[in-house]
Amino acid sequence: MIKLGLIGKNIEYSFSRKYFTEKFKNESIEGSYVNFDCANKKDVAKLLKEQNDCLGFNVTIPYKQDVMPLLDELNKHASSIGAINTIKRLPSGKLKGFNTDYIGFRKSLKPFLARQTHTNALILGTGGASKAIAYALELEDISFKFVSRNPKKGQLSYDEINGAVLAKHTLVINTTPLGTFPNVTDCPKIPYRLLTRGHLLYDLVYNPEETQFLKNGKLHGATISNGYEMLKLQAEAAWTIWN
């Protein structure tokens, strides 16, 4: 019997458990998928030692970077990204980290790139998920700027996003949790009134289906996409790694 799990904090809402439980049922696989809600990094370390019957784990906010030093080795893409969302227990018992977020994002973005030309992007947020997005954009030869509430050198603050910035950066990706249920009226503070039909707004949030960020973009004619397709694609990539 296959045992898998999700490591995160406040993850009762999680997509992964429902997705893999349904997968087991539909494909007649004997397996279980468990949510491991961890209060801190120490809990994560303890969990990885104790749950040695788990074939693998998904990792979500806020541990995509914190978990890396706890692993025995990293896949080259995960190492380059600096964040992981998938762990595989090797036959030796060692734990190896992977990142399938960049795979899911890149594949889900491609249909939009076939319809619109985007050469510059804004990545809203600088957490673990943002690193995978940046990696995927590099592979697509799309330049990008990070936007942060506390910007480091080379990054933008939200106050710096103006007409000139948005005219140049036609792809805007929200990697923050703002707008996630139940706080559905929250959204990143950008000047939505300056968006046009030439913009694409992509939100990694998938619950609700249409976040306030996406609603605001849609109101001004922008193309919009939520993170559900990305989640499905990254989940299938993780499944391939585990098996």
URBEL-V344929 format. One record per backbone hydrogen bond with DSSP energy under -1.0 kcal/mol. NH is the residue of the N-H (numbers start at 1). CO is the residue of the C=O. E is the energy in kcal/mol with one decimal. If there is no record, write none. Layout:
nh = <NH:NH>
co = <CO:CO>
e = <E:E>
//
This chain:
nh = <2:4:5:6:7:8:9:14:19:20:21:22:23:24:25:26:27:28:29:32:34:36:38:44:45:46:47:48:49:50:51:52:54:55:57:58:59:60:63:67:68:70:71:72:73:75:79:80:81:82:84:85:86:87:88:89:90:93:96:97:98:104:105:106:107:108:109:110:112:113:114:116:121:122:123:124:125:133:134:135:136:137:138:139:140:141:142:143:145:147:148:155:156:160:161:166:167:168:169:170:171:172:173:174:175:180:181:183:184:186:190:192:194:195:199:200:201:202:203:204:215:216:217:218:219:221:222:223:225:227:231:232:233:234:235:236:237:238:239:240:241:242:243>
co = <30:32:56:34:58:36:61:11:15:16:17:18:19:20:21:22:23:25:24:2:4:6:8:40:41:42:43:44:45:46:47:50:51:3:87:5:85:7:60:63:65:67:68:95:95:97:75:76:77:78:64:98:98:57:96:55:94:90:88:73:86:100:101:102:103:104:105:106:109:109:110:112:143:171:145:173:147:129:130:131:132:133:134:135:136:138:137:119:121:123:156:152:146:157:158:162:163:164:165:168:120:200:122:202:124:177:207:180:182:183:188:190:191:192:196:170:223:172:225:174:211:212:213:214:215:218:217:199:201:205:227:228:229:230:231:232:233:234:235:236:237:238:239>
e = <-2.6:-2.6:-1.1:-2.4:-2.9:-1.7:-1.6:-2.0:-2.4:-2.8:-2.2:-2.0:-1.8:-2.6:-1.7:-3.0:-2.2:-1.0:-2.9:-2.4:-2.2:-3.4:-3.2:-1.4:-2.3:-2.3:-2.4:-2.4:-1.3:-2.4:-3.0:-1.7:-1.5:-2.5:-2.0:-2.8:-2.2:-2.8:-2.3:-2.0:-1.1:-1.4:-1.6:-1.7:-1.7:-3.0:-2.4:-2.0:-2.4:-2.6:-2.6:-2.0:-1.8:-2.9:-2.6:-2.8:-3.0:-2.6:-2.6:-2.4:-3.1:-2.4:-2.7:-2.3:-2.4:-2.0:-1.9:-1.6:-1.2:-1.5:-1.4:-2.1:-2.2:-2.7:-2.9:-3.3:-2.8:-1.7:-2.4:-1.9:-2.1:-2.4:-2.1:-1.7:-1.3:-1.3:-2.8:-2.2:-1.9:-2.7:-2.8:-2.3:-2.9:-1.2:-1.2:-2.4:-2.2:-1.4:-2.7:-1.0:-1.5:-2.7:-2.9:-2.7:-2.5:-2.0:-2.7:-1.8:-1.7:-1.5:-1.5:-1.9:-2.1:-2.1:-1.6:-2.8:-3.1:-2.6:-2.7:-2.5:-2.8:-2.6:-1.6:-2.9:-2.1:-1.9:-2.2:-2.6:-1.9:-1.5:-2.2:-2.1:-2.2:-2.7:-2.2:-2.0:-1.8:-2.1:-2.3:-1.9:-1.7:-2.6:-1.7>
//
